[in-house]
Amino acid sequence: MGILGLSKLIADIAPHAVKELEIKNYFGRKIAIDASMSLYQFLIAVRSEGAQLTSVDGETTSHLMGTFYRTIRLVENGIKPVYVFDGKPPDMKSHQLNKRAERREEAEKELQKATEAGDQASVEKFNRRLVKVTRRHGEEARELLALMGVPVLEAPCEAEAQCAELVKAGKVFAVATEDMDALTFGANVLLRHLTFSEARKMPVQEFHLDQVLTGLELNHNEFIDLCILLGCDYCGSVRGIGPKRAIELIRQHRSIEEVMRNIDTKKYVVPENWDFENARKLFVAPEVASAKDIELKWTDPDEEGLVKFLCGDKQFNEDRVRNGAKKLMKARTGTTQGRLDGFFKVLSTTPNPKRKAEEEKKNATNKKAKTGGGRGRKPK
């Protein structure tokens, strides 16, 4: 789920914090990708475009097709991806997982009704709601990425938190995910739509946390409290408080505790046993592996291993797989130079008042010397 309504709130109040760029702008960048979110996108996208791809025994392979071809696209654009998979979910997320299970149950009932009525549009809608990334999907994607030479990490807990840890440590430039809580976990750069298919023609949205905080007029702790008020994965939200009211309350009172002391709890219904304090702790100090102990290493693709894994039972076309492996190798050998901003320090263009005064004085002296009859060089 991420954070409810946060992207729209940022677009409305702090639009300068969001850029829309093309994938080519990330040439030479290392980017941590929320793997489960990407797999979900691939499963949904292929289902929307037609029937799911399957192996000879009827098992879905859409997640592998998406991972294979989208990763090649990233690498061909000079991006060095690292996929981060979720570990065990925190106990506080159980209520959200239960809600998802209930929604799937409801979707199954609605799907049955739509099928009986012959309502194809509703069948597609409820089919999409039933898409779920399973353990098998994750295991197969890990194996595929290893054969492609792309580093894979398994987070102790939430993938977005681990991605944010890599960004904060400077190991990668940004987190690529659709979930806005990567910002709540402290990632300074969040990319949305990076792993969307090229056919969708969606620009990459680049969010900068420091500019978000400036635009919202909050520090990071206040921003975390705002995200909890908006609605997060770890606790329920206060009924009656929407995004605009939430930002007003946090700006006025600066913390959830003060908000609770100053609102009409008859008008704004607080959930029973609302554990916002522990939700806050999960954002401030999430369970992650220390970035200093993580070495990210990209290697050459294993062409024969890819053919063995993807062809045969999984029914991938061998020529396409071999062609993909060659693209990976070509991109790997062709993008070693990296970005220019990795070699050169970017200097400020803001004029230094002291230096400007010294230069003006020097120019005036030179001008006086020339007009005073000194023999200057003939200009070329």
Protein Blocks (a to p, Z undefined) as FASTA:
>chain_A
ZZghklmmmmmmmmmlpccddfklmgoiacdddfklmmmmmmmmmmmnmccdddfkopaf
klmmmmmmmmmmmmmnopacdddddddddfklmmmmmmmmmmmmmmmmmmmmmmmnopak
lmmmmmmmmpccdfklmmmmmmmmmmnopacdddfklfklmmmmmmmnopambdcdfbfk
lmmnopabdcehklpcfklopacddddfklmmmmnopafklmmmmmmmnopakbccdehi
afklmmmmmmmnopaklmmmmccfklmccdehiafklmmmmmmmccdddfklpccddddd
dfklmmmmmgmjlopafklmmmmmmmmmmmmmmmmnopfklmpccddfbdcfklmmmmmm
mmmmmmmmmmnopacdddZZ
